[in-house]
């Protein structure tokens, strides 16, 4: 397998680095930005092809990773298909979490196998991506031949490979946004409340770590604690009153509290009186 990478961003460079480290032949990487190629050279070594011509990568490889922004994948696929000859036998995959391999349809029409591979991970920078990839879950989808090759690639990238259907990618990515991106937004909301009493974020890190550990060992349902699971509508009411001048925080609190209410009912922690009181509180808020 000779892998070429289109896109010298955080994902493309980190994938190339980890694959090379595991003995997979990474032929080269392309990008239209010279600075991006300079960054790639720092990680991928001198024996790698660096070019601004995607077609040069395609012609030099049998497996091509398109690791660029989601909105540009279809355009890049069409451009390669327009310029390339017969692509029979080649495999193209993109690294988007939200899009299925159908976005590579122009390449499939030229005879290529197509798929997608997405590391379920957050990549703030290249070094962090390289460090966390070996412990990362890898999700793949595509045609039969694509899945076989992507499973091999995924096994040389992360901890475990999962196969999903292309039409399920939107739900997969939605779940990832909830547990990662919106989790950060939730922490920012908490930090905003702390500012009202001049407390910084640091004192809350131990309880965040403990909560994450409980979620890891017990699952989110069993890990839930707090006033809602106890049926303490008085405390919840005082929270809502305290946010009278914080409409966005109140909206976030109510939405998540309603989810916590459903969890508490599922766990059976509330008696009928507590459940009715909590429901009235949410309905009136």
C-alpha positions as CSV (number, residue, x, y, z in Angstrom):
1,X,0.0,0.0,0.0
2,X,1.3,3.4,-1.0
3,X,-0.6,6.2,0.7
4,X,-0.8,9.8,-0.5
5,X,-2.4,12.6,1.5
6,X,-4.2,15.6,0.1
7,X,-4.2,18.4,2.7
8,X,-1.3,19.2,5.0
9,X,-3.4,20.3,8.0
10,X,-3.5,18.8,11.5
11,X,-5.4,15.7,10.5
12,X,-3.4,15.0,7.3
13,X,0.0,15.5,8.9
14,X,-0.8,13.5,12.1
15,X,-2.2,10.6,10.1
16,X,0.8,10.6,7.9
17,X,3.2,10.7,10.9
18,X,1.5,7.8,12.8
19,X,1.2,5.6,9.7
20,X,4.9,6.1,8.8
21,X,5.8,5.3,12.4
22,X,3.9,2.0,12.1
23,X,5.7,1.1,8.9
24,X,3.0,2.1,6.4
25,X,4.5,3.7,3.2
26,X,3.4,7.3,3.0
27,X,4.4,8.5,-0.4
28,X,3.7,12.2,-0.2
29,X,1.4,15.1,0.8
30,X,0.0,18.0,-1.1
31,X,-1.3,21.4,-0.2
32,X,-1.7,24.8,-1.9
33,X,-0.2,26.6,1.1
34,X,3.6,26.6,1.3
35,X,3.5,27.1,5.1
36,X,1.4,24.0,5.5
37,X,3.9,22.0,3.5
38,X,6.7,23.4,5.6
39,X,4.9,22.1,8.7
40,X,4.5,18.7,7.1
41,X,8.2,18.5,6.4
42,X,8.9,18.9,10.2
43,X,7.0,15.6,10.8
44,X,7.2,13.5,7.7
45,X,10.9,13.7,6.8
46,X,12.9,14.3,3.7
47,X,12.0,11.1,1.8
48,X,8.4,12.3,1.3
49,X,7.0,14.0,-1.7
50,X,5.8,17.6,-1.0
51,X,3.8,19.3,-3.7
52,X,1.0,21.7,-4.5
53,X,-0.4,19.4,-7.2
54,X,-3.0,17.0,-6.0
55,X,-2.7,15.0,-9.2
56,X,0.9,14.3,-8.5
57,X,-0.1,12.6,-5.2
58,X,-2.8,10.6,-7.0
59,X,-0.4,9.4,-9.7
60,X,2.2,8.4,-7.1
61,X,-0.2,6.5,-4.7
62,X,-2.7,3.6,-4.8
63,X,-4.5,4.9,-1.7
64,X,-5.3,8.6,-1.3
65,X,-6.5,10.3,1.9
66,X,-8.4,13.6,1.3
67,X,-7.8,15.4,4.6
68,X,-9.2,18.8,4.0
69,X,-12.1,20.9,5.3
70,X,-15.5,19.2,4.8
71,X,-16.9,22.0,2.6
72,X,-14.0,21.5,0.1
73,X,-14.0,17.7,-0.2
74,X,-16.6,17.5,-3.0
75,X,-14.8,20.2,-5.0
76,X,-11.5,18.5,-4.6
77,X,-12.9,15.1,-5.7
78,X,-14.5,16.7,-8.8
79,X,-11.2,18.5,-9.7
80,X,-9.2,15.3,-9.4
81,X,-11.8,13.3,-11.4
82,X,-11.8,16.0,-14.1
83,X,-8.0,15.9,-14.5
84,X,-7.2,12.3,-13.8
85,X,-7.3,9.4,-16.2
86,X,-8.7,6.0,-15.3
87,X,-8.8,5.6,-11.5
88,X,-9.6,1.9,-11.5
89,X,-7.9,0.1,-8.6
90,X,-7.2,3.2,-6.6
91,X,-8.8,3.9,-3.2
92,X,-9.9,7.4,-2.1
93,X,-11.1,8.2,1.4
94,X,-11.8,11.4,3.2
95,X,-11.5,12.2,6.9
96,X,-14.7,14.1,7.5
97,X,-16.8,12.9,10.5
98,X,-20.1,14.3,9.1
99,X,-20.0,13.3,5.4
100,X,-20.3,9.9,3.9
101,X,-18.2,8.5,1.1
102,X,-21.0,9.6,-1.3
103,X,-19.3,13.0,-1.6
104,X,-16.5,11.2,-3.5
105,X,-18.9,10.1,-6.2
106,X,-17.0,11.8,-9.1
107,X,-14.0,9.6,-8.3
108,X,-16.2,6.4,-8.0
109,X,-17.5,7.2,-11.5
110,X,-13.9,7.1,-12.7
111,X,-13.4,3.6,-11.4
112,X,-12.0,4.3,-7.9
113,X,-13.1,2.7,-4.7
114,X,-14.3,5.2,-2.1
115,X,-14.7,5.4,1.7
116,X,-14.3,7.6,4.7
117,X,-12.2,7.3,7.8
118,X,-12.7,9.5,10.9
119,X,-10.7,9.4,14.1
120,X,-13.2,10.1,17.0
121,X,-10.9,12.6,18.6
122,X,-10.3,16.3,19.1
123,X,-7.1,17.7,17.5
124,X,-6.1,21.2,18.9
125,X,-2.7,20.9,17.2
126,X,-0.5,18.4,15.4
127,X,1.6,17.3,18.4
128,X,-1.6,16.6,20.4
129,X,-3.1,14.6,17.5
130,X,0.0,12.4,17.2
131,X,0.0,11.7,20.9
132,X,-3.7,10.7,21.2
133,X,-4.2,8.9,17.9
134,X,-3.0,5.5,19.3
135,X,-5.8,5.6,21.9
136,X,-8.4,6.8,19.5
137,X,-11.5,5.0,18.1
138,X,-11.5,5.0,14.3
139,X,-14.8,4.9,12.3
140,X,-14.8,3.8,8.7
141,X,-17.4,3.3,6.0
142,X,-17.4,2.7,2.2
143,X,-17.6,0.0,-0.4
144,X,-16.3,-3.6,0.3
145,X,-12.8,-3.1,-0.9
146,X,-12.5,0.3,0.7
147,X,-13.6,-1.1,4.1
148,X,-10.9,-3.8,4.0
149,X,-8.2,-1.3,3.2
150,X,-9.5,1.3,5.7
151,X,-9.6,-1.3,8.5
152,X,-5.9,-1.9,7.9
153,X,-5.2,1.8,8.0
154,X,-7.4,2.3,11.0
155,X,-5.6,-0.5,12.9
156,X,-2.3,1.3,12.2
157,X,-3.7,4.6,13.5
158,X,-5.9,4.0,16.5
159,X,-7.0,1.7,19.3
160,X,-10.1,0.1,17.7
161,X,-11.9,0.3,14.3
162,X,-15.7,0.5,14.0
163,X,-17.6,0.1,10.8
164,X,-20.8,2.3,10.3
165,X,-23.1,2.9,7.4
166,X,-22.7,6.0,5.3
167,X,-26.2,7.2,6.1
168,X,-25.4,7.0,9.8
169,X,-22.5,9.4,9.6
170,X,-24.7,12.4,10.5
171,X,-25.9,10.8,13.8
172,X,-22.3,9.7,14.6
173,X,-21.0,13.2,14.1
174,X,-23.9,14.7,16.0
175,X,-23.1,12.5,19.0
176,X,-19.4,13.5,18.8
177,X,-20.4,17.2,18.8
178,X,-22.5,16.7,21.9
179,X,-19.8,14.9,23.9
180,X,-16.8,17.0,22.7
181,X,-17.6,20.4,21.2
182,X,-20.7,21.2,23.2
183,X,-19.1,19.8,26.3
184,X,-16.5,22.6,25.9
185,X,-19.4,25.1,25.5
186,X,-20.9,23.7,28.7
187,X,-17.7,24.2,30.6
188,X,-17.6,27.8,29.3
189,X,-21.1,28.3,30.6
190,X,-20.0,27.1,34.0
191,X,-17.0,29.4,33.9
192,X,-19.4,32.3,33.2
193,X,-21.3,31.6,36.4
194,X,-18.1,31.3,38.4
195,X,-17.1,34.8,37.2
196,X,-20.1,36.3,39.1
197,X,-18.4,35.3,42.3
198,X,-14.8,35.9,41.2
199,X,-13.8,32.2,41.2
200,X,-11.7,30.9,38.4
201,X,-12.0,27.5,36.7
202,X,-9.2,25.6,38.4
203,X,-11.1,24.6,41.7
204,X,-13.7,22.8,39.5
205,X,-11.2,20.5,37.7
206,X,-11.2,17.7,40.3
207,X,-15.0,17.3,40.2
208,X,-14.9,17.4,36.4
209,X,-12.2,14.6,36.4
210,X,-14.2,12.6,38.9
211,X,-17.4,13.0,36.8
212,X,-15.6,11.8,33.7
213,X,-14.1,8.8,35.5
214,X,-17.6,7.9,36.7
215,X,-19.0,8.2,33.2
216,X,-16.2,6.0,31.9
217,X,-16.7,3.3,34.5
218,X,-20.5,3.5,35.1
219,X,-21.9,5.2,32.0
220,X,-23.6,8.6,31.9
221,X,-27.0,7.3,33.3
222,X,-25.5,5.8,36.5
223,X,-23.0,8.7,36.8
224,X,-25.7,11.3,37.2
225,X,-25.8,13.0,40.6
226,X,-27.2,16.4,41.8
227,X,-30.5,18.0,42.8
228,X,-32.6,16.6,39.9
229,X,-31.8,13.0,40.5
230,X,-32.6,13.6,44.2
231,X,-35.9,15.3,43.3
232,X,-34.8,18.6,45.0
233,X,-37.1,21.1,43.1
234,X,-36.4,23.8,45.7
235,X,-32.7,23.9,44.8
236,X,-33.5,23.8,41.1
237,X,-35.9,26.7,41.6
238,X,-33.3,28.7,43.3
239,X,-30.8,28.1,40.5
240,X,-33.4,29.3,37.9
241,X,-34.1,32.5,40.0
242,X,-30.3,33.2,40.2
243,X,-30.1,33.2,36.5
244,X,-32.8,35.9,35.9
245,X,-30.2,38.1,34.3
246,X,-28.5,35.3,32.4
247,X,-31.0,34.2,29.8
248,X,-28.6,32.1,27.7
249,X,-27.3,30.2,30.8
250,X,-30.9,29.7,31.9
251,X,-31.8,28.2,28.6
252,X,-28.8,25.8,28.7
253,X,-29.6,24.9,32.3
254,X,-33.3,24.1,31.5
255,X,-32.5,22.0,28.4
256,X,-29.9,19.9,30.2
257,X,-32.1,19.7,33.4
258,X,-34.9,18.3,31.3
259,X,-32.5,15.6,30.0
260,X,-31.4,14.9,33.6
261,X,-35.1,14.7,34.6
262,X,-35.6,12.0,32.0
263,X,-32.5,10.1,33.3
264,X,-33.8,10.3,36.9
265,X,-37.1,8.9,35.8
266,X,-35.4,6.1,33.9
267,X,-33.3,5.3,37.0
268,X,-36.4,5.4,39.2
269,X,-34.9,7.8,41.8
270,X,-38.0,10.0,42.0
271,X,-41.3,9.2,43.7
272,X,-44.5,10.5,42.0
273,X,-44.7,13.6,44.1
274,X,-41.1,14.6,43.3
275,X,-41.6,13.9,39.6
276,X,-44.8,16.0,39.5
277,X,-43.1,18.9,41.3
278,X,-40.1,18.8,39.0
279,X,-42.4,18.7,35.9
280,X,-44.4,21.7,37.1
281,X,-41.2,23.6,37.7
282,X,-40.0,23.0,34.2
283,X,-43.4,23.7,32.6
284,X,-43.6,27.0,34.4
285,X,-40.1,28.1,33.5
